[in-house]
Amino acid sequence: MPVLLTEADVRAVLSMDALIDAMETALVQFSTGGVQQPLRTVLEPAAGAFLGVMPAAIAEPAAIGTKIVTVYPSNAARKLPTHLATILLQDPETGALQAILDGRYITEARTAAVSAASVRWLARDDARVMAVIGSGVQARSHIDAITRVRRLEEIRVWGRTPAHVASLINDMQPSIGATLTPARTVDEAAAGADIIALVTASSDPVLSRGAVCEGAHICAVGACRPTEREMDTTLVAGARLFVDSRAGALVEAGDLVIPIRDGAFDASHIAGELGELFAGRIRGRTEGAEITIFKSLGMAVEDVAAARLALQCAAARGLGRGFVL
């Protein structure tokens, strides 16, 4: 009998620490040939909105599933989440429906978990200051995840709406050891920061090379369409660049697509996929002063691996509701 897991169920069982480790394993599988995953299919049902269909099959540990995700920026005015998702898992032996999971929180958490894994491998060991550019759900999840892999002393948060920044700081400060402070500008937040989490909804660059200090590591998460970007060309061109998927980044990541189109660099500028780094197939940071960037798009393999983990943990705790189709 298939199982239904609500967002509350997933939140109750999905540990961020376990998720970070699971994402490393999933990305190694992806980059070493253990995953079947096409580029996501994207439809644009309304102006500024899109629907993505994201299937993946993982060889080990075996899992098959599909995420259906929608992004409707106009939902903000309706007081609804702008990102919504549902994940279907099939039994890898029979193909039968195994579970339906709410995927909104999984998307939020696995995105931050992958960024944290990139920090664990690419940020300097002595990183103590983080800038968070953006103040939405990904800002919160990135603070939670990244503070688990680096012992930070200060986290500066910038957002377009000061009230959202204040709310984030008030909500999170009691559970975060680092001092959370608001920043008046992006440049003020980024100045001297060892780690920068770019989690905006901007379509145009918000972070320039001049704002970034030598030796910083950047997790660029917000722009996920080929016409959108969060970083200027000079910053991307001068950094050591990592992606989750080469194939996906060269089609969907405006932070790469636009500079490549303009002739600033070509596909060889990508140092490698995170999974290649985690598997020991490529080098990470090559010197302390080097700027490193992880350009995140998010992949079905991450969603399926996270959903599989959530289903296992829920079964162990007796959570979830069986249903008959």
Secondary structure, DSSP 8 states (H G I E B T S, - for coil): --EEE-HHHHHHH--HHHHHHHHHHHHHHHHTT-EE----EEE--STT-EEEEEEEEETTTTEEEEEEEEE-GGGGGGTS-SEEEEEEEE-TTT--EEEEEE-HHHHHHHHHHHHHHHHHHHS-TT--EEEEE--SHHHHHHHHHHTTTS--SEEEEE-SSHHHHHHHHHHHGGG-SSEEEE-SSHHHHHTT-SEEEE----SS--B-GGGS-TT-EEEE-S--STT--SB-HHHHHTSEEEES-HHHHHHH-HHHHHHHHTTS--GGGEEEEHHHHHTTSS----STT--EEEE----HHHHHHHHHHHHHHHHHHT-SEE---
